[in-house]
Amino acid sequence: MSIMKESVKRLCNETDVLTEVIAKKFGDKDTIQELDSDTLLLVQGSLRLIEASKSVLISEAIMLDRIDDKLDLLGDMLKNMKTES
């Protein structure tokens, strides 16, 4: 796996951990009821941002896979051209 794909995988894992931490901290009903509206909006916005970032990271990983496949194909084509000449 390429360094970029490993980085994307690691960042996705980190966003999962961050989401869990926020959910545990603010997840129960008593804690949520105690929050002021600004803090609640901040927590909700943070969770949405984390999920959006994760979606972008997953899209990047898919794109990197496709690029790797195309590079492999080009490498094979070059090898075939060298052996034919």
PDB file with one MODEL, atoms N, CA, C and O in Angstrom:
MODEL        1
ATOM      1  N   MET A   1       0.851  -1.177   0.000  1.00  0.00           N
ATOM      2  CA  MET A   1       0.000   0.000   0.000  1.00  0.00           C
ATOM      3  C   MET A   1       0.896   1.240   0.000  1.00  0.00           C
ATOM      4  O   MET A   1       1.886   1.305   0.729  1.00  0.00           O
ATOM      5  N   SER A   2       0.541   2.199  -0.810  1.00  0.00           N
ATOM      6  CA  SER A   2       1.362   3.392  -0.924  1.00  0.00           C
ATOM      7  C   SER A   2       1.298   4.229   0.355  1.00  0.00           C
ATOM      8  O   SER A   2       0.414   4.059   1.194  1.00  0.00           O
ATOM      9  N   ILE A   3       2.251   5.122   0.469  1.00  0.00           N
ATOM     10  CA  ILE A   3       2.310   6.002   1.641  1.00  0.00           C
ATOM     11  C   ILE A   3       1.047   6.860   1.727  1.00  0.00           C
ATOM     12  O   ILE A   3       0.507   7.071   2.813  1.00  0.00           O
ATOM     13  N   MET A   4       0.575   7.356   0.573  1.00  0.00           N
ATOM     14  CA  MET A   4      -0.627   8.192   0.577  1.00  0.00           C
ATOM     15  C   MET A   4      -1.845   7.406   1.055  1.00  0.00           C
ATOM     16  O   MET A   4      -2.641   7.913   1.845  1.00  0.00           O
ATOM     17  N   LYS A   5      -1.991   6.170   0.578  1.00  0.00           N
ATOM     18  CA  LYS A   5      -3.148   5.373   0.996  1.00  0.00           C
ATOM     19  C   LYS A   5      -3.073   5.055   2.483  1.00  0.00           C
ATOM     20  O   LYS A   5      -4.092   5.048   3.172  1.00  0.00           O
ATOM     21  N   GLU A   6      -1.868   4.792   2.977  1.00  0.00           N
ATOM     22  CA  GLU A   6      -1.700   4.551   4.416  1.00  0.00           C
ATOM     23  C   GLU A   6      -2.080   5.794   5.211  1.00  0.00           C
ATOM     24  O   GLU A   6      -2.718   5.696   6.259  1.00  0.00           O
ATOM     25  N   SER A   7      -1.684   6.966   4.710  1.00  0.00           N
ATOM     26  CA  SER A   7      -2.019   8.220   5.392  1.00  0.00           C
ATOM     27  C   SER A   7      -3.523   8.440   5.423  1.00  0.00           C
ATOM     28  O   SER A   7      -4.071   8.853   6.445  1.00  0.00           O
ATOM     29  N   VAL A   8      -4.192   8.167   4.307  1.00  0.00           N
ATOM     30  CA  VAL A   8      -5.647   8.320   4.253  1.00  0.00           C
ATOM     31  C   VAL A   8      -6.307   7.367   5.236  1.00  0.00           C
ATOM     32  O   VAL A   8      -7.229   7.750   5.956  1.00  0.00           O
ATOM     33  N   LYS A   9      -5.836   6.127   5.267  1.00  0.00           N
ATOM     34  CA  LYS A   9      -6.402   5.135   6.189  1.00  0.00           C
ATOM     35  C   LYS A   9      -6.205   5.578   7.641  1.00  0.00           C
ATOM     36  O   LYS A   9      -7.119   5.467   8.458  1.00  0.00           O
ATOM     37  N   ARG A  10      -5.013   6.079   7.958  1.00  0.00           N
ATOM     38  CA  ARG A  10      -4.723   6.537   9.314  1.00  0.00           C
ATOM     39  C   ARG A  10      -5.616   7.722   9.693  1.00  0.00           C
ATOM     40  O   ARG A  10      -6.154   7.770  10.799  1.00  0.00           O
ATOM     41  N   LEU A  11      -5.768   8.672   8.775  1.00  0.00           N
ATOM     42  CA  LEU A  11      -6.612   9.834   9.057  1.00  0.00           C
ATOM     43  C   LEU A  11      -8.074   9.443   9.245  1.00  0.00           C
ATOM     44  O   LEU A  11      -8.765  10.021  10.084  1.00  0.00           O
ATOM     45  N   CYS A  12      -8.552   8.471   8.473  1.00  0.00           N
ATOM     46  CA  CYS A  12      -9.927   7.987   8.665  1.00  0.00           C
ATOM     47  C   CYS A  12     -10.083   7.370  10.049  1.00  0.00           C
ATOM     48  O   CYS A  12     -11.089   7.589  10.724  1.00  0.00           O
ATOM     49  N   ASN A  13      -9.087   6.599  10.466  1.00  0.00           N
ATOM     50  CA  ASN A  13      -9.139   6.005  11.806  1.00  0.00           C
ATOM     51  C   ASN A  13      -9.140   7.086  12.882  1.00  0.00           C
ATOM     52  O   ASN A  13      -9.855   6.978  13.878  1.00  0.00           O
ATOM     53  N   GLU A  14      -8.335   8.132  12.676  1.00  0.00           N
ATOM     54  CA  GLU A  14      -8.280   9.219  13.650  1.00  0.00           C
ATOM     55  C   GLU A  14      -9.608   9.971  13.719  1.00  0.00           C
ATOM     56  O   GLU A  14     -10.023  10.391  14.799  1.00  0.00           O
ATOM     57  N   THR A  15     -10.278  10.146  12.578  1.00  0.00           N
ATOM     58  CA  THR A  15     -11.581  10.818  12.619  1.00  0.00           C
ATOM     59  C   THR A  15     -12.605   9.960  13.347  1.00  0.00           C
ATOM     60  O   THR A  15     -13.480  10.487  14.033  1.00  0.00           O
ATOM     61  N   ASP A  16     -12.504   8.633  13.202  1.00  0.00           N
ATOM     62  CA  ASP A  16     -13.404   7.738  13.946  1.00  0.00           C
ATOM     63  C   ASP A  16     -13.192   7.884  15.449  1.00  0.00           C
ATOM     64  O   ASP A  16     -14.152   7.952  16.217  1.00  0.00           O
ATOM     65  N   VAL A  17     -11.930   7.932  15.861  1.00  0.00           N
ATOM     66  CA  VAL A  17     -11.605   8.076  17.285  1.00  0.00           C
ATOM     67  C   VAL A  17     -12.121   9.415  17.807  1.00  0.00           C
ATOM     68  O   VAL A  17     -12.711   9.483  18.885  1.00  0.00           O
ATOM     69  N   LEU A  18     -11.898  10.464  17.046  1.00  0.00           N
ATOM     70  CA  LEU A  18     -12.352  11.794  17.463  1.00  0.00           C
ATOM     71  C   LEU A  18     -13.875  11.843  17.584  1.00  0.00           C
ATOM     72  O   LEU A  18     -14.407  12.439  18.521  1.00  0.00           O
ATOM     73  N   THR A  19     -14.564  11.223  16.650  1.00  0.00           N
ATOM     74  CA  THR A  19     -16.028  11.162  16.715  1.00  0.00           C
ATOM     75  C   THR A  19     -16.476  10.431  17.971  1.00  0.00           C
ATOM     76  O   THR A  19     -17.412  10.867  18.643  1.00  0.00           O
ATOM     77  N   GLU A  20     -15.814   9.321  18.295  1.00  0.00           N
ATOM     78  CA  GLU A  20     -16.161   8.558  19.501  1.00  0.00           C
ATOM     79  C   GLU A  20     -15.933   9.377  20.763  1.00  0.00           C
ATOM     80  O   GLU A  20     -16.753   9.354  21.681  1.00  0.00           O
ATOM     81  N   VAL A  21     -14.814  10.105  20.809  1.00  0.00           N
ATOM     82  CA  VAL A  21     -14.503  10.922  21.984  1.00  0.00           C
ATOM     83  C   VAL A  21     -15.575  11.996  22.175  1.00  0.00           C
ATOM     84  O   VAL A  21     -16.063  12.202  23.286  1.00  0.00           O
ATOM     85  N   ILE A  22     -15.935  12.670  21.097  1.00  0.00           N
ATOM     86  CA  ILE A  22     -16.965  13.717  21.191  1.00  0.00           C
ATOM     87  C   ILE A  22     -18.302  13.108  21.596  1.00  0.00           C
ATOM     88  O   ILE A  22     -19.013  13.658  22.438  1.00  0.00           O
ATOM     89  N   ALA A  23     -18.640  11.972  20.993  1.00  0.00           N
ATOM     90  CA  ALA A  23     -19.918  11.322  21.315  1.00  0.00           C
ATOM     91  C   ALA A  23     -19.962  10.888  22.778  1.00  0.00           C
ATOM     92  O   ALA A  23     -20.996  11.027  23.430  1.00  0.00           O
ATOM     93  N   LYS A  24     -18.847  10.362  23.302  1.00  0.00           N
ATOM     94  CA  LYS A  24     -18.813   9.952  24.709  1.00  0.00           C
ATOM     95  C   LYS A  24     -18.913  11.162  25.630  1.00  0.00           C
ATOM     96  O   LYS A  24     -19.600  11.126  26.651  1.00  0.00           O
ATOM     97  N   LYS A  25     -18.220  12.230  25.255  1.00  0.00           N
ATOM     98  CA  LYS A  25     -18.200  13.421  26.101  1.00  0.00           C
ATOM     99  C   LYS A  25     -19.567  14.106  26.146  1.00  0.00           C
ATOM    100  O   LYS A  25     -20.013  14.551  27.204  1.00  0.00           O
ATOM    101  N   PHE A  26     -20.220  14.184  24.999  1.00  0.00           N
ATOM    102  CA  PHE A  26     -21.468  14.937  24.915  1.00  0.00           C
ATOM    103  C   PHE A  26     -22.665  14.065  24.545  1.00  0.00           C
ATOM    104  O   PHE A  26     -23.735  14.581  24.222  1.00  0.00           O
ATOM    105  N   GLY A  27     -22.488  12.759  24.591  1.00  0.00           N
ATOM    106  CA  GLY A  27     -23.509  11.864  24.068  1.00  0.00           C
ATOM    107  C   GLY A  27     -24.705  11.602  24.951  1.00  0.00           C
ATOM    108  O   GLY A  27     -25.795  11.351  24.436  1.00  0.00           O
ATOM    109  N   ASP A  28     -24.543  11.651  26.274  1.00  0.00           N
ATOM    110  CA  ASP A  28     -25.708  11.301  27.092  1.00  0.00           C
ATOM    111  C   ASP A  28     -26.655  12.496  27.230  1.00  0.00           C
ATOM    112  O   ASP A  28     -26.250  13.652  27.109  1.00  0.00           O
ATOM    113  N   LYS A  29     -27.908  12.188  27.483  1.00  0.00           N
ATOM    114  CA  LYS A  29     -28.953  13.218  27.483  1.00  0.00           C
ATOM    115  C   LYS A  29     -28.725  14.281  28.547  1.00  0.00           C
ATOM    116  O   LYS A  29     -28.997  15.459  28.316  1.00  0.00           O
ATOM    117  N   ASP A  30     -28.230  13.876  29.709  1.00  0.00           N
ATOM    118  CA  ASP A  30     -28.011  14.849  30.781  1.00  0.00           C
ATOM    119  C   ASP A  30     -26.964  15.876  30.377  1.00  0.00           C
ATOM    120  O   ASP A  30     -27.133  17.074  30.607  1.00  0.00           O
ATOM    121  N   THR A  31     -25.884  15.398  29.773  1.00  0.00           N
ATOM    122  CA  THR A  31     -24.825  16.319  29.358  1.00  0.00           C
ATOM    123  C   THR A  31     -25.328  17.253  28.274  1.00  0.00           C
ATOM    124  O   THR A  31     -25.044  18.451  28.305  1.00  0.00           O
ATOM    125  N   ILE A  32     -26.074  16.719  27.314  1.00  0.00           N
ATOM    126  CA  ILE A  32     -26.584  17.543  26.217  1.00  0.00           C
ATOM    127  C   ILE A  32     -27.536  18.614  26.749  1.00  0.00           C
ATOM    128  O   ILE A  32     -27.504  19.754  26.286  1.00  0.00           O
ATOM    129  N   GLN A  33     -28.377  18.260  27.712  1.00  0.00           N
ATOM    130  CA  GLN A  33     -29.327  19.231  28.260  1.00  0.00           C
ATOM    131  C   GLN A  33     -28.609  20.337  29.028  1.00  0.00           C
ATOM    132  O   GLN A  33     -29.123  21.450  29.138  1.00  0.00           O
ATOM    133  N   GLU A  34     -27.425  20.038  29.559  1.00  0.00           N
ATOM    134  CA  GLU A  34     -26.670  21.033  30.318  1.00  0.00           C
ATOM    135  C   GLU A  34     -25.898  21.992  29.414  1.00  0.00           C
ATOM    136  O   GLU A  34     -25.458  23.047  29.871  1.00  0.00           O
ATOM    137  N   LEU A  35     -25.731  21.645  28.161  1.00  0.00           N
ATOM    138  CA  LEU A  35     -24.947  22.486  27.257  1.00  0.00           C
ATOM    139  C   LEU A  35     -25.725  23.734  26.858  1.00  0.00           C
ATOM    140  O   LEU A  35     -26.940  23.695  26.663  1.00  0.00           O
ATOM    141  N   ASP A  36     -24.997  24.841  26.743  1.00  0.00           N
ATOM    142  CA  ASP A  36     -25.643  26.028  26.204  1.00  0.00           C
ATOM    143  C   ASP A  36     -25.748  25.862  24.683  1.00  0.00           C
ATOM    144  O   ASP A  36     -25.069  25.017  24.099  1.00  0.00           O
ATOM    145  N   SER A  37     -26.584  26.653  24.061  1.00  0.00           N
ATOM    146  CA  SER A  37     -26.873  26.464  22.632  1.00  0.00           C
ATOM    147  C   SER A  37     -25.631  26.659  21.763  1.00  0.00           C
ATOM    148  O   SER A  37     -25.477  25.968  20.756  1.00  0.00           O
ATOM    149  N   ASP A  38     -24.744  27.583  22.130  1.00  0.00           N
ATOM    150  CA  ASP A  38     -23.528  27.795  21.342  1.00  0.00           C
ATOM    151  C   ASP A  38     -22.623  26.569  21.372  1.00  0.00           C
ATOM    152  O   ASP A  38     -22.082  26.165  20.343  1.00  0.00           O
ATOM    153  N   THR A  39     -22.459  25.984  22.549  1.00  0.00           N
ATOM    154  CA  THR A  39     -21.616  24.791  22.673  1.00  0.00           C
ATOM    155  C   THR A  39     -22.232  23.621  21.924  1.00  0.00           C
ATOM    156  O   THR A  39     -21.525  22.854  21.270  1.00  0.00           O
ATOM    157  N   LEU A  40     -23.540  23.486  22.018  1.00  0.00           N
ATOM    158  CA  LEU A  40     -24.228  22.409  21.307  1.00  0.00           C
ATOM    159  C   LEU A  40     -24.039  22.556  19.799  1.00  0.00           C
ATOM    160  O   LEU A  40     -23.771  21.575  19.106  1.00  0.00           O
ATOM    161  N   LEU A  41     -24.177  23.773  19.296  1.00  0.00           N
ATOM    162  CA  LEU A  41     -23.951  24.014  17.868  1.00  0.00           C
ATOM    163  C   LEU A  41     -22.512  23.706  17.477  1.00  0.00           C
ATOM    164  O   LEU A  41     -22.258  23.164  16.402  1.00  0.00           O
ATOM    165  N   LEU A  42     -21.575  24.051  18.350  1.00  0.00           N
ATOM    166  CA  LEU A  42     -20.165  23.770  18.085  1.00  0.00           C
ATOM    167  C   LEU A  42     -19.909  22.267  18.010  1.00  0.00           C
ATOM    168  O   LEU A  42     -19.203  21.800  17.116  1.00  0.00           O
ATOM    169  N   VAL A  43     -20.473  21.519  18.935  1.00  0.00           N
ATOM    170  CA  VAL A  43     -20.307  20.061  18.938  1.00  0.00           C
ATOM    171  C   VAL A  43     -20.934  19.456  17.683  1.00  0.00           C
ATOM    172  O   VAL A  43     -20.317  18.623  17.020  1.00  0.00           O
ATOM    173  N   GLN A  44     -22.149  19.868  17.360  1.00  0.00           N
ATOM    174  CA  GLN A  44     -22.817  19.339  16.168  1.00  0.00           C
ATOM    175  C   GLN A  44     -22.041  19.695  14.903  1.00  0.00           C
ATOM    176  O   GLN A  44     -21.874  18.860  14.014  1.00  0.00           O
ATOM    177  N   GLY A  45     -21.575  20.925  14.828  1.00  0.00           N
ATOM    178  CA  GLY A  45     -20.791  21.352  13.667  1.00  0.00           C
ATOM    179  C   GLY A  45     -19.493  20.583  13.543  1.00  0.00           C
ATOM    180  O   GLY A  45     -19.075  20.227  12.441  1.00  0.00           O
ATOM    181  N   SER A  46     -18.854  20.326  14.679  1.00  0.00           N
ATOM    182  CA  SER A  46     -17.603  19.561  14.670  1.00  0.00           C
ATOM    183  C   SER A  46     -17.828  18.143  14.165  1.00  0.00           C
ATOM    184  O   SER A  46     -17.041  17.628  13.372  1.00  0.00           O
ATOM    185  N   LEU A  47     -18.897  17.519  14.624  1.00  0.00           N
ATOM    186  CA  LEU A  47     -19.206  16.162  14.163  1.00  0.00           C
ATOM    187  C   LEU A  47     -19.501  16.135  12.665  1.00  0.00           C
ATOM    188  O   LEU A  47     -19.074  15.220  11.961  1.00  0.00           O
ATOM    189  N   ARG A  48     -20.221  17.126  12.186  1.00  0.00           N
ATOM    190  CA  ARG A  48     -20.508  17.195  10.739  1.00  0.00           C
ATOM    191  C   ARG A  48     -19.224  17.402   9.943  1.00  0.00           C
ATOM    192  O   ARG A  48     -19.031  16.789   8.892  1.00  0.00           O
ATOM    193  N   LEU A  49     -18.351  18.265  10.446  1.00  0.00           N
ATOM    194  CA  LEU A  49     -17.078  18.521   9.768  1.00  0.00           C
ATOM    195  C   LEU A  49     -16.211  17.269   9.727  1.00  0.00           C
ATOM    196  O   LEU A  49     -15.575  16.978   8.714  1.00  0.00           O
ATOM    197  N   ILE A  50     -16.192  16.535  10.824  1.00  0.00           N
ATOM    198  CA  ILE A  50     -15.427  15.288  10.881  1.00  0.00           C
ATOM    199  C   ILE A  50     -15.959  14.295   9.851  1.00  0.00           C
ATOM    200  O   ILE A  50     -15.178  13.679   9.125  1.00  0.00           O
ATOM    201  N   GLU A  51     -17.260  14.138   9.782  1.00  0.00           N
ATOM    202  CA  GLU A  51     -17.857  13.199   8.823  1.00  0.00           C
ATOM    203  C   GLU A  51     -17.597  13.637   7.387  1.00  0.00           C
ATOM    204  O   GLU A  51     -17.317  12.803   6.525  1.00  0.00           O
ATOM    205  N   ALA A  52     -17.686  14.937   7.123  1.00  0.00           N
ATOM    206  CA  ALA A  52     -17.409  15.437   5.772  1.00  0.00           C
ATOM    207  C   ALA A  52     -15.948  15.205   5.405  1.00  0.00           C
ATOM    208  O   ALA A  52     -15.640  14.815   4.278  1.00  0.00           O
ATOM    209  N   SER A  53     -15.052  15.445   6.355  1.00  0.00           N
ATOM    210  CA  SER A  53     -13.626  15.217   6.113  1.00  0.00           C
ATOM    211  C   SER A  53     -13.354  13.750   5.820  1.00  0.00           C
ATOM    212  O   SER A  53     -12.553  13.417   4.947  1.00  0.00           O
ATOM    213  N   LYS A  54     -14.024  12.886   6.551  1.00  0.00           N
ATOM    214  CA  LYS A  54     -13.844  11.447   6.332  1.00  0.00           C
ATOM    215  C   LYS A  54     -14.324  11.055   4.938  1.00  0.00           C
ATOM    216  O   LYS A  54     -13.686  10.244   4.267  1.00  0.00           O
ATOM    217  N   SER A  55     -15.431  11.619   4.504  1.00  0.00           N
ATOM    218  CA  SER A  55     -15.934  11.328   3.157  1.00  0.00           C
ATOM    219  C   SER A  55     -14.929  11.753   2.092  1.00  0.00           C
ATOM    220  O   SER A  55     -14.705  11.039   1.114  1.00  0.00           O
ATOM    221  N   VAL A  56     -14.330  12.919   2.293  1.00  0.00           N
ATOM    222  CA  VAL A  56     -13.313  13.390   1.346  1.00  0.00           C
ATOM    223  C   VAL A  56     -12.113  12.453   1.356  1.00  0.00           C
ATOM    224  O   VAL A  56     -11.584  12.116   0.297  1.00  0.00           O
ATOM    225  N   LEU A  57     -11.680  12.030   2.531  1.00  0.00           N
ATOM    226  CA  LEU A  57     -10.538  11.118   2.625  1.00  0.00           C
ATOM    227  C   LEU A  57     -10.819   9.793   1.929  1.00  0.00           C
ATOM    228  O   LEU A  57      -9.948   9.249   1.251  1.00  0.00           O
ATOM    229  N   ILE A  58     -12.015   9.279   2.090  1.00  0.00           N
ATOM    230  CA  ILE A  58     -12.374   8.019   1.433  1.00  0.00           C
ATOM    231  C   ILE A  58     -12.376   8.202  -0.085  1.00  0.00           C
ATOM    232  O   ILE A  58     -11.907   7.330  -0.817  1.00  0.00           O
ATOM    233  N   SER A  59     -12.901   9.329  -0.555  1.00  0.00           N
ATOM    234  CA  SER A  59     -12.884   9.612  -1.994  1.00  0.00           C
ATOM    235  C   SER A  59     -11.456   9.693  -2.516  1.00  0.00           C
ATOM    236  O   SER A  59     -11.152   9.190  -3.598  1.00  0.00           O
ATOM    237  N   GLU A  60     -10.582  10.328  -1.743  1.00  0.00           N
ATOM    238  CA  GLU A  60      -9.173  10.424  -2.130  1.00  0.00           C
ATOM    239  C   GLU A  60      -8.533   9.042  -2.210  1.00  0.00           C
ATOM    240  O   GLU A  60      -7.752   8.768  -3.121  1.00  0.00           O
ATOM    241  N   ALA A  61      -8.860   8.180  -1.266  1.00  0.00           N
ATOM    242  CA  ALA A  61      -8.298   6.826  -1.271  1.00  0.00           C
ATOM    243  C   ALA A  61      -8.751   6.060  -2.510  1.00  0.00           C
ATOM    244  O   ALA A  61      -7.959   5.344  -3.122  1.00  0.00           O
ATOM    245  N   ILE A  62     -10.013   6.208  -2.877  1.00  0.00           N
ATOM    246  CA  ILE A  62     -10.527   5.546  -4.079  1.00  0.00           C
ATOM    247  C   ILE A  62      -9.802   6.069  -5.315  1.00  0.00           C
ATOM    248  O   ILE A  62      -9.416   5.297  -6.193  1.00  0.00           O
ATOM    249  N   MET A  63      -9.620   7.387  -5.376  1.00  0.00           N
ATOM    250  CA  MET A  63      -8.922   7.978  -6.508  1.00  0.00           C
ATOM    251  C   MET A  63      -7.474   7.495  -6.574  1.00  0.00           C
ATOM    252  O   MET A  63      -6.960   7.221  -7.658  1.00  0.00           O
ATOM    253  N   LEU A  64      -6.817   7.390  -5.421  1.00  0.00           N
ATOM    254  CA  LEU A  64      -5.440   6.898  -5.390  1.00  0.00           C
ATOM    255  C   LEU A  64      -5.356   5.460  -5.878  1.00  0.00           C
ATOM    256  O   LEU A  64      -4.406   5.100  -6.573  1.00  0.00           O
ATOM    257  N   ASP A  65      -6.329   4.638  -5.527  1.00  0.00           N
ATOM    258  CA  ASP A  65      -6.363   3.257  -6.018  1.00  0.00           C
ATOM    259  C   ASP A  65      -6.452   3.222  -7.535  1.00  0.00           C
ATOM    260  O   ASP A  65      -5.756   2.443  -8.186  1.00  0.00           O
ATOM    261  N   ARG A  66      -7.302   4.061  -8.094  1.00  0.00           N
ATOM    262  CA  ARG A  66      -7.457   4.104  -9.553  1.00  0.00           C
ATOM    263  C   ARG A  66      -6.170   4.564 -10.223  1.00  0.00           C
ATOM    264  O   ARG A  66      -5.768   4.014 -11.248  1.00  0.00           O
ATOM    265  N   ILE A  67      -5.528   5.566  -9.648  1.00  0.00           N
ATOM    266  CA  ILE A  67      -4.267   6.055 -10.204  1.00  0.00           C
ATOM    267  C   ILE A  67      -3.214   4.957 -10.144  1.00  0.00           C
ATOM    268  O   ILE A  67      -2.478   4.753 -11.109  1.00  0.00           O
ATOM    269  N   ASP A  68      -3.135   4.247  -9.018  1.00  0.00           N
ATOM    270  CA  ASP A  68      -2.185   3.135  -8.893  1.00  0.00           C
ATOM    271  C   ASP A  68      -2.432   2.074  -9.955  1.00  0.00           C
ATOM    272  O   ASP A  68      -1.488   1.560 -10.557  1.00  0.00           O
ATOM    273  N   ASP A  69      -3.701   1.745 -10.187  1.00  0.00           N
ATOM    274  CA  ASP A  69      -4.038   0.752 -11.212  1.00  0.00           C
ATOM    275  C   ASP A  69      -3.584   1.210 -12.589  1.00  0.00           C
ATOM    276  O   ASP A  69      -3.033   0.420 -13.355  1.00  0.00           O
ATOM    277  N   LYS A  70      -3.810   2.476 -12.908  1.00  0.00           N
ATOM    278  CA  LYS A  70      -3.401   3.007 -14.213  1.00  0.00           C
ATOM    279  C   LYS A  70      -1.884   3.032 -14.344  1.00  0.00           C
ATOM    280  O   LYS A  70      -1.350   2.741 -15.414  1.00  0.00           O
ATOM    281  N   LEU A  71      -1.193   3.375 -13.274  1.00  0.00           N
ATOM    282  CA  LEU A  71       0.273   3.366 -13.311  1.00  0.00           C
ATOM    283  C   LEU A  71       0.807   1.954 -13.510  1.00  0.00           C
ATOM    284  O   LEU A  71       1.774   1.751 -14.244  1.00  0.00           O
ATOM    285  N   ASP A  72       0.181   0.980 -12.858  1.00  0.00           N
ATOM    286  CA  ASP A  72       0.579  -0.417 -13.060  1.00  0.00           C
ATOM    287  C   ASP A  72       0.377  -0.830 -14.509  1.00  0.00           C
ATOM    288  O   ASP A  72       1.233  -1.495 -15.094  1.00  0.00           O
ATOM    289  N   LEU A  73      -0.748  -0.440 -15.087  1.00  0.00           N
ATOM    290  CA  LEU A  73      -1.040  -0.767 -16.483  1.00  0.00           C
ATOM    291  C   LEU A  73      -0.013  -0.131 -17.414  1.00  0.00           C
ATOM    292  O   LEU A  73       0.479  -0.782 -18.336  1.00  0.00           O
ATOM    293  N   LEU A  74       0.308   1.133 -17.176  1.00  0.00           N
ATOM    294  CA  LEU A  74       1.318   1.810 -17.990  1.00  0.00           C
ATOM    295  C   LEU A  74       2.680   1.148 -17.843  1.00  0.00           C
ATOM    296  O   LEU A  74       3.415   1.005 -18.820  1.00  0.00           O
ATOM    297  N   GLY A  75       3.015   0.745 -16.620  1.00  0.00           N
ATOM    298  CA  GLY A  75       4.284   0.047 -16.397  1.00  0.00           C
ATOM    299  C   GLY A  75       4.343  -1.256 -17.169  1.00  0.00           C
ATOM    300  O   GLY A  75       5.370  -1.582 -17.763  1.00  0.00           O
ATOM    301  N   ASP A  76       3.250  -2.001 -17.164  1.00  0.00           N
ATOM    302  CA  ASP A  76       3.190  -3.252 -17.930  1.00  0.00           C
ATOM    303  C   ASP A  76       3.316  -2.992 -19.424  1.00  0.00           C
ATOM    304  O   ASP A  76       3.997  -3.732 -20.134  1.00  0.00           O
ATOM    305  N   MET A  77       2.659  -1.940 -19.899  1.00  0.00           N
ATOM    306  CA  MET A  77       2.744  -1.601 -21.323  1.00  0.00           C
ATOM    307  C   MET A  77       4.174  -1.254 -21.713  1.00  0.00           C
ATOM    308  O   MET A  77       4.646  -1.656 -22.776  1.00  0.00           O
ATOM    309  N   LEU A  78       4.862  -0.510 -20.855  1.00  0.00           N
ATOM    310  CA  LEU A  78       6.259  -0.156 -21.139  1.00  0.00           C
ATOM    311  C   LEU A  78       7.147  -1.390 -21.176  1.00  0.00           C
ATOM    312  O   LEU A  78       8.023  -1.502 -22.034  1.00  0.00           O
ATOM    313  N   LYS A  79       6.928  -2.308 -20.257  1.00  0.00           N
ATOM    314  CA  LYS A  79       7.704  -3.553 -20.246  1.00  0.00           C
ATOM    315  C   LYS A  79       7.481  -4.336 -21.532  1.00  0.00           C
ATOM    316  O   LYS A  79       8.427  -4.858 -22.121  1.00  0.00           O
ATOM    317  N   ASN A  80       6.222  -4.415 -21.965  1.00  0.00           N
ATOM    318  CA  ASN A  80       5.900  -5.131 -23.199  1.00  0.00           C
ATOM    319  C   ASN A  80       6.540  -4.467 -24.412  1.00  0.00           C
ATOM    320  O   ASN A  80       7.016  -5.149 -25.319  1.00  0.00           O
ATOM    321  N   MET A  81       6.551  -3.140 -24.426  1.00  0.00           N
ATOM    322  CA  MET A  81       7.170  -2.418 -25.544  1.00  0.00           C
ATOM    323  C   MET A  81       8.665  -2.688 -25.595  1.00  0.00           C
ATOM    324  O   MET A  81       9.228  -2.837 -26.679  1.00  0.00           O
ATOM    325  N   LYS A  82       9.318  -2.752 -24.436  1.00  0.00           N
ATOM    326  CA  LYS A  82      10.762  -3.001 -24.385  1.00  0.00           C
ATOM    327  C   LYS A  82      11.089  -4.410 -24.852  1.00  0.00           C
ATOM    328  O   LYS A  82      12.078  -4.621 -25.553  1.00  0.00           O
ATOM    329  N   THR A  83      10.258  -5.377 -24.466  1.00  0.00           N
ATOM    330  CA  THR A  83      10.538  -6.763 -24.858  1.00  0.00           C
ATOM    331  C   THR A  83      10.254  -6.991 -26.336  1.00  0.00           C
ATOM    332  O   THR A  83      10.864  -7.868 -26.948  1.00  0.00           O
ATOM    333  N   GLU A  84       9.335  -6.216 -26.927  1.00  0.00           N
ATOM    334  CA  GLU A  84       9.024  -6.365 -28.341  1.00  0.00           C
ATOM    335  C   GLU A  84      10.088  -5.752 -29.233  1.00  0.00           C
ATOM    336  O   GLU A  84      10.246  -6.169 -30.380  1.00  0.00           O
ATOM    337  N   SER A  85      10.821  -4.767 -28.724  1.00  0.00           N
ATOM    338  CA  SER A  85      11.807  -4.096 -29.578  1.00  0.00           C
ATOM    339  C   SER A  85      13.173  -4.701 -29.489  1.00  0.00           C
ATOM    340  O   SER A  85      14.099  -4.236 -30.154  1.00  0.00           O
TER     341      SER A  85
ENDMDL
END
